[in-house]
């Protein structure tokens, strides 16, 4: 059997299995979306309120960590607390600790997003592949029944085109939600920068006062 015959035999399996593959990928993408929504909802943070609590605690001379104890689910707070743990080692050590923790939290927030980012551009091509297989099958059937005309291939062609539509149906939500989550990650990291900046400015001011 030549390689051409082998590929033809594979192509004649039709677009049905491609549709099943797209259905599985769609279910996986929905599962990722739900998991990420739950993660971000549990880790939600009112940045303005957290910044106000932190500023009041620092101005009062108390521990800023105590003011944020109930917010440790939030990545922004965990980044800040990583720096607070190094307070005695100086401003530079605090900055490095927060930067290291920021990288860890970024990885956690972007968990599974690579799947959505890959599925979005790839799903239309998977659907198109199914369409090509369906068209090959349609014309193969026509070659065995040339008297049947276009009616012989209509069913196969319609199934083939459905594969392309299914690919787009899987890809569009994946791309949209992927971009929404990426925007959310950037916003959370910006919020961490706000809280970290408040703490560092207080720490630098205190260090300057001690030197004087």
MODELLER restraints for C-alpha pairs under 7 A, 6 or more apart:
rsr = mdl.restraints
at = mdl.atoms
rsr.add(forms.Gaussian(group=physical.xy_distance, feature=features.Distance(at['CA:11:A'], at['CA:133:A']), mean=5.17, stdev=0.5))
rsr.add(forms.Gaussian(group=physical.xy_distance, feature=features.Distance(at['CA:11:A'], at['CA:136:A']), mean=6.75, stdev=0.5))
rsr.add(forms.Gaussian(group=physical.xy_distance, feature=features.Distance(at['CA:11:A'], at['CA:137:A']), mean=6.81, stdev=0.5))
rsr.add(forms.Gaussian(group=physical.xy_distance, feature=features.Distance(at['CA:12:A'], at['CA:133:A']), mean=6.95, stdev=0.5))
rsr.add(forms.Gaussian(group=physical.xy_distance, feature=features.Distance(at['CA:12:A'], at['CA:137:A']), mean=5.18, stdev=0.5))
rsr.add(forms.Gaussian(group=physical.xy_distance, feature=features.Distance(at['CA:14:A'], at['CA:133:A']), mean=5.52, stdev=0.5))
rsr.add(forms.Gaussian(group=physical.xy_distance, feature=features.Distance(at['CA:14:A'], at['CA:134:A']), mean=5.23, stdev=0.5))
rsr.add(forms.Gaussian(group=physical.xy_distance, feature=features.Distance(at['CA:14:A'], at['CA:137:A']), mean=6.31, stdev=0.5))
rsr.add(forms.Gaussian(group=physical.xy_distance, feature=features.Distance(at['CA:15:A'], at['CA:130:A']), mean=4.57, stdev=0.5))
rsr.add(forms.Gaussian(group=physical.xy_distance, feature=features.Distance(at['CA:15:A'], at['CA:131:A']), mean=6.62, stdev=0.5))
rsr.add(forms.Gaussian(group=physical.xy_distance, feature=features.Distance(at['CA:15:A'], at['CA:133:A']), mean=5.84, stdev=0.5))
rsr.add(forms.Gaussian(group=physical.xy_distance, feature=features.Distance(at['CA:15:A'], at['CA:134:A']), mean=5.36, stdev=0.5))
rsr.add(forms.Gaussian(group=physical.xy_distance, feature=features.Distance(at['CA:15:A'], at['CA:160:A']), mean=6.20, stdev=0.5))
rsr.add(forms.Gaussian(group=physical.xy_distance, feature=features.Distance(at['CA:15:A'], at['CA:163:A']), mean=6.86, stdev=0.5))
rsr.add(forms.Gaussian(group=physical.xy_distance, feature=features.Distance(at['CA:18:A'], at['CA:130:A']), mean=5.54, stdev=0.5))
rsr.add(forms.Gaussian(group=physical.xy_distance, feature=features.Distance(at['CA:19:A'], at['CA:163:A']), mean=6.11, stdev=0.5))
rsr.add(forms.Gaussian(group=physical.xy_distance, feature=features.Distance(at['CA:22:A'], at['CA:167:A']), mean=6.68, stdev=0.5))
rsr.add(forms.Gaussian(group=physical.xy_distance, feature=features.Distance(at['CA:26:A'], at['CA:170:A']), mean=5.66, stdev=0.5))
rsr.add(forms.Gaussian(group=physical.xy_distance, feature=features.Distance(at['CA:29:A'], at['CA:116:A']), mean=6.45, stdev=0.5))
rsr.add(forms.Gaussian(group=physical.xy_distance, feature=features.Distance(at['CA:29:A'], at['CA:174:A']), mean=6.85, stdev=0.5))
rsr.add(forms.Gaussian(group=physical.xy_distance, feature=features.Distance(at['CA:32:A'], at['CA:112:A']), mean=6.57, stdev=0.5))
rsr.add(forms.Gaussian(group=physical.xy_distance, feature=features.Distance(at['CA:43:A'], at['CA:73:A']), mean=5.08, stdev=0.5))
rsr.add(forms.Gaussian(group=physical.xy_distance, feature=features.Distance(at['CA:43:A'], at['CA:74:A']), mean=4.42, stdev=0.5))
rsr.add(forms.Gaussian(group=physical.xy_distance, feature=features.Distance(at['CA:43:A'], at['CA:75:A']), mean=6.95, stdev=0.5))
rsr.add(forms.Gaussian(group=physical.xy_distance, feature=features.Distance(at['CA:44:A'], at['CA:74:A']), mean=6.13, stdev=0.5))
rsr.add(forms.Gaussian(group=physical.xy_distance, feature=features.Distance(at['CA:45:A'], at['CA:74:A']), mean=6.18, stdev=0.5))
rsr.add(forms.Gaussian(group=physical.xy_distance, feature=features.Distance(at['CA:47:A'], at['CA:191:A']), mean=6.36, stdev=0.5))
rsr.add(forms.Gaussian(group=physical.xy_distance, feature=features.Distance(at['CA:51:A'], at['CA:195:A']), mean=6.03, stdev=0.5))
rsr.add(forms.Gaussian(group=physical.xy_distance, feature=features.Distance(at['CA:53:A'], at['CA:67:A']), mean=6.06, stdev=0.5))
rsr.add(forms.Gaussian(group=physical.xy_distance, feature=features.Distance(at['CA:54:A'], at['CA:64:A']), mean=5.48, stdev=0.5))
rsr.add(forms.Gaussian(group=physical.xy_distance, feature=features.Distance(at['CA:54:A'], at['CA:67:A']), mean=6.18, stdev=0.5))
rsr.add(forms.Gaussian(group=physical.xy_distance, feature=features.Distance(at['CA:57:A'], at['CA:63:A']), mean=6.34, stdev=0.5))
rsr.add(forms.Gaussian(group=physical.xy_distance, feature=features.Distance(at['CA:57:A'], at['CA:64:A']), mean=5.28, stdev=0.5))
rsr.add(forms.Gaussian(group=physical.xy_distance, feature=features.Distance(at['CA:57:A'], at['CA:67:A']), mean=6.31, stdev=0.5))
rsr.add(forms.Gaussian(group=physical.xy_distance, feature=features.Distance(at['CA:58:A'], at['CA:64:A']), mean=5.61, stdev=0.5))
rsr.add(forms.Gaussian(group=physical.xy_distance, feature=features.Distance(at['CA:65:A'], at['CA:81:A']), mean=6.53, stdev=0.5))
rsr.add(forms.Gaussian(group=physical.xy_distance, feature=features.Distance(at['CA:71:A'], at['CA:77:A']), mean=6.55, stdev=0.5))
rsr.add(forms.Gaussian(group=physical.xy_distance, feature=features.Distance(at['CA:72:A'], at['CA:78:A']), mean=5.92, stdev=0.5))
rsr.add(forms.Gaussian(group=physical.xy_distance, feature=features.Distance(at['CA:75:A'], at['CA:105:A']), mean=5.98, stdev=0.5))
rsr.add(forms.Gaussian(group=physical.xy_distance, feature=features.Distance(at['CA:76:A'], at['CA:188:A']), mean=6.66, stdev=0.5))
rsr.add(forms.Gaussian(group=physical.xy_distance, feature=features.Distance(at['CA:76:A'], at['CA:189:A']), mean=6.87, stdev=0.5))
rsr.add(forms.Gaussian(group=physical.xy_distance, feature=features.Distance(at['CA:76:A'], at['CA:191:A']), mean=6.47, stdev=0.5))
rsr.add(forms.Gaussian(group=physical.xy_distance, feature=features.Distance(at['CA:76:A'], at['CA:192:A']), mean=4.30, stdev=0.5))
rsr.add(forms.Gaussian(group=physical.xy_distance, feature=features.Distance(at['CA:79:A'], at['CA:98:A']), mean=5.30, stdev=0.5))
rsr.add(forms.Gaussian(group=physical.xy_distance, feature=features.Distance(at['CA:79:A'], at['CA:101:A']), mean=5.31, stdev=0.5))
rsr.add(forms.Gaussian(group=physical.xy_distance, feature=features.Distance(at['CA:79:A'], at['CA:102:A']), mean=5.71, stdev=0.5))
rsr.add(forms.Gaussian(group=physical.xy_distance, feature=features.Distance(at['CA:79:A'], at['CA:192:A']), mean=6.80, stdev=0.5))
rsr.add(forms.Gaussian(group=physical.xy_distance, feature=features.Distance(at['CA:80:A'], at['CA:98:A']), mean=6.26, stdev=0.5))
rsr.add(forms.Gaussian(group=physical.xy_distance, feature=features.Distance(at['CA:80:A'], at['CA:195:A']), mean=6.82, stdev=0.5))
rsr.add(forms.Gaussian(group=physical.xy_distance, feature=features.Distance(at['CA:80:A'], at['CA:196:A']), mean=5.68, stdev=0.5))
rsr.add(forms.Gaussian(group=physical.xy_distance, feature=features.Distance(at['CA:82:A'], at['CA:97:A']), mean=5.85, stdev=0.5))
rsr.add(forms.Gaussian(group=physical.xy_distance, feature=features.Distance(at['CA:82:A'], at['CA:98:A']), mean=5.70, stdev=0.5))
rsr.add(forms.Gaussian(group=physical.xy_distance, feature=features.Distance(at['CA:82:A'], at['CA:101:A']), mean=6.52, stdev=0.5))
rsr.add(forms.Gaussian(group=physical.xy_distance, feature=features.Distance(at['CA:83:A'], at['CA:94:A']), mean=4.35, stdev=0.5))
rsr.add(forms.Gaussian(group=physical.xy_distance, feature=features.Distance(at['CA:83:A'], at['CA:95:A']), mean=6.48, stdev=0.5))
rsr.add(forms.Gaussian(group=physical.xy_distance, feature=features.Distance(at['CA:83:A'], at['CA:97:A']), mean=5.12, stdev=0.5))
rsr.add(forms.Gaussian(group=physical.xy_distance, feature=features.Distance(at['CA:83:A'], at['CA:98:A']), mean=4.92, stdev=0.5))
rsr.add(forms.Gaussian(group=physical.xy_distance, feature=features.Distance(at['CA:84:A'], at['CA:94:A']), mean=6.67, stdev=0.5))
rsr.add(forms.Gaussian(group=physical.xy_distance, feature=features.Distance(at['CA:86:A'], at['CA:93:A']), mean=6.21, stdev=0.5))
rsr.add(forms.Gaussian(group=physical.xy_distance, feature=features.Distance(at['CA:86:A'], at['CA:94:A']), mean=5.31, stdev=0.5))
rsr.add(forms.Gaussian(group=physical.xy_distance, feature=features.Distance(at['CA:87:A'], at['CA:94:A']), mean=6.01, stdev=0.5))
rsr.add(forms.Gaussian(group=physical.xy_distance, feature=features.Distance(at['CA:91:A'], at['CA:200:A']), mean=6.95, stdev=0.5))
rsr.add(forms.Gaussian(group=physical.xy_distance, feature=features.Distance(at['CA:91:A'], at['CA:203:A']), mean=6.89, stdev=0.5))
rsr.add(forms.Gaussian(group=physical.xy_distance, feature=features.Distance(at['CA:91:A'], at['CA:204:A']), mean=6.80, stdev=0.5))
rsr.add(forms.Gaussian(group=physical.xy_distance, feature=features.Distance(at['CA:109:A'], at['CA:185:A']), mean=6.35, stdev=0.5))
rsr.add(forms.Gaussian(group=physical.xy_distance, feature=features.Distance(at['CA:113:A'], at['CA:178:A']), mean=6.44, stdev=0.5))
rsr.add(forms.Gaussian(group=physical.xy_distance, feature=features.Distance(at['CA:116:A'], at['CA:174:A']), mean=5.35, stdev=0.5))
rsr.add(forms.Gaussian(group=physical.xy_distance, feature=features.Distance(at['CA:116:A'], at['CA:175:A']), mean=6.84, stdev=0.5))
rsr.add(forms.Gaussian(group=physical.xy_distance, feature=features.Distance(at['CA:116:A'], at['CA:178:A']), mean=5.80, stdev=0.5))
rsr.add(forms.Gaussian(group=physical.xy_distance, feature=features.Distance(at['CA:117:A'], at['CA:175:A']), mean=6.54, stdev=0.5))
rsr.add(forms.Gaussian(group=physical.xy_distance, feature=features.Distance(at['CA:117:A'], at['CA:178:A']), mean=6.00, stdev=0.5))
rsr.add(forms.Gaussian(group=physical.xy_distance, feature=features.Distance(at['CA:119:A'], at['CA:171:A']), mean=6.36, stdev=0.5))
rsr.add(forms.Gaussian(group=physical.xy_distance, feature=features.Distance(at['CA:119:A'], at['CA:174:A']), mean=6.69, stdev=0.5))
rsr.add(forms.Gaussian(group=physical.xy_distance, feature=features.Distance(at['CA:120:A'], at['CA:171:A']), mean=4.22, stdev=0.5))
rsr.add(forms.Gaussian(group=physical.xy_distance, feature=features.Distance(at['CA:120:A'], at['CA:172:A']), mean=6.51, stdev=0.5))
rsr.add(forms.Gaussian(group=physical.xy_distance, feature=features.Distance(at['CA:120:A'], at['CA:174:A']), mean=5.16, stdev=0.5))
rsr.add(forms.Gaussian(group=physical.xy_distance, feature=features.Distance(at['CA:120:A'], at['CA:175:A']), mean=4.86, stdev=0.5))
rsr.add(forms.Gaussian(group=physical.xy_distance, feature=features.Distance(at['CA:121:A'], at['CA:171:A']), mean=6.68, stdev=0.5))
rsr.add(forms.Gaussian(group=physical.xy_distance, feature=features.Distance(at['CA:123:A'], at['CA:167:A']), mean=4.86, stdev=0.5))
rsr.add(forms.Gaussian(group=physical.xy_distance, feature=features.Distance(at['CA:123:A'], at['CA:168:A']), mean=6.70, stdev=0.5))
rsr.add(forms.Gaussian(group=physical.xy_distance, feature=features.Distance(at['CA:123:A'], at['CA:170:A']), mean=6.39, stdev=0.5))
rsr.add(forms.Gaussian(group=physical.xy_distance, feature=features.Distance(at['CA:123:A'], at['CA:171:A']), mean=5.34, stdev=0.5))
rsr.add(forms.Gaussian(group=physical.xy_distance, feature=features.Distance(at['CA:124:A'], at['CA:164:A']), mean=6.43, stdev=0.5))
rsr.add(forms.Gaussian(group=physical.xy_distance, feature=features.Distance(at['CA:124:A'], at['CA:167:A']), mean=4.36, stdev=0.5))
rsr.add(forms.Gaussian(group=physical.xy_distance, feature=features.Distance(at['CA:124:A'], at['CA:168:A']), mean=5.18, stdev=0.5))
rsr.add(forms.Gaussian(group=physical.xy_distance, feature=features.Distance(at['CA:124:A'], at['CA:171:A']), mean=6.42, stdev=0.5))
rsr.add(forms.Gaussian(group=physical.xy_distance, feature=features.Distance(at['CA:126:A'], at['CA:167:A']), mean=6.35, stdev=0.5))
rsr.add(forms.Gaussian(group=physical.xy_distance, feature=features.Distance(at['CA:127:A'], at['CA:163:A']), mean=4.69, stdev=0.5))
rsr.add(forms.Gaussian(group=physical.xy_distance, feature=features.Distance(at['CA:127:A'], at['CA:164:A']), mean=4.13, stdev=0.5))
rsr.add(forms.Gaussian(group=physical.xy_distance, feature=features.Distance(at['CA:127:A'], at['CA:166:A']), mean=6.34, stdev=0.5))
rsr.add(forms.Gaussian(group=physical.xy_distance, feature=features.Distance(at['CA:127:A'], at['CA:167:A']), mean=4.31, stdev=0.5))
rsr.add(forms.Gaussian(group=physical.xy_distance, feature=features.Distance(at['CA:128:A'], at['CA:163:A']), mean=6.74, stdev=0.5))
rsr.add(forms.Gaussian(group=physical.xy_distance, feature=features.Distance(at['CA:128:A'], at['CA:164:A']), mean=4.99, stdev=0.5))
rsr.add(forms.Gaussian(group=physical.xy_distance, feature=features.Distance(at['CA:130:A'], at['CA:160:A']), mean=6.17, stdev=0.5))
rsr.add(forms.Gaussian(group=physical.xy_distance, feature=features.Distance(at['CA:130:A'], at['CA:163:A']), mean=5.53, stdev=0.5))
rsr.add(forms.Gaussian(group=physical.xy_distance, feature=features.Distance(at['CA:131:A'], at['CA:160:A']), mean=4.01, stdev=0.5))
rsr.add(forms.Gaussian(group=physical.xy_distance, feature=features.Distance(at['CA:131:A'], at['CA:161:A']), mean=5.55, stdev=0.5))
rsr.add(forms.Gaussian(group=physical.xy_distance, feature=features.Distance(at['CA:131:A'], at['CA:163:A']), mean=5.66, stdev=0.5))
rsr.add(forms.Gaussian(group=physical.xy_distance, feature=features.Distance(at['CA:131:A'], at['CA:164:A']), mean=6.05, stdev=0.5))
rsr.add(forms.Gaussian(group=physical.xy_distance, feature=features.Distance(at['CA:134:A'], at['CA:156:A']), mean=5.87, stdev=0.5))
rsr.add(forms.Gaussian(group=physical.xy_distance, feature=features.Distance(at['CA:134:A'], at['CA:157:A']), mean=6.20, stdev=0.5))
rsr.add(forms.Gaussian(group=physical.xy_distance, feature=features.Distance(at['CA:134:A'], at['CA:159:A']), mean=6.81, stdev=0.5))
rsr.add(forms.Gaussian(group=physical.xy_distance, feature=features.Distance(at['CA:134:A'], at['CA:160:A']), mean=4.49, stdev=0.5))
rsr.add(forms.Gaussian(group=physical.xy_distance, feature=features.Distance(at['CA:135:A'], at['CA:156:A']), mean=6.89, stdev=0.5))
rsr.add(forms.Gaussian(group=physical.xy_distance, feature=features.Distance(at['CA:135:A'], at['CA:157:A']), mean=5.83, stdev=0.5))
rsr.add(forms.Gaussian(group=physical.xy_distance, feature=features.Distance(at['CA:135:A'], at['CA:160:A']), mean=6.34, stdev=0.5))
rsr.add(forms.Gaussian(group=physical.xy_distance, feature=features.Distance(at['CA:138:A'], at['CA:153:A']), mean=4.83, stdev=0.5))
rsr.add(forms.Gaussian(group=physical.xy_distance, feature=features.Distance(at['CA:138:A'], at['CA:156:A']), mean=5.22, stdev=0.5))
rsr.add(forms.Gaussian(group=physical.xy_distance, feature=features.Distance(at['CA:138:A'], at['CA:157:A']), mean=6.36, stdev=0.5))
rsr.add(forms.Gaussian(group=physical.xy_distance, feature=features.Distance(at['CA:139:A'], at['CA:153:A']), mean=6.74, stdev=0.5))
rsr.add(forms.Gaussian(group=physical.xy_distance, feature=features.Distance(at['CA:142:A'], at['CA:152:A']), mean=6.10, stdev=0.5))
rsr.add(forms.Gaussian(group=physical.xy_distance, feature=features.Distance(at['CA:142:A'], at['CA:153:A']), mean=6.40, stdev=0.5))
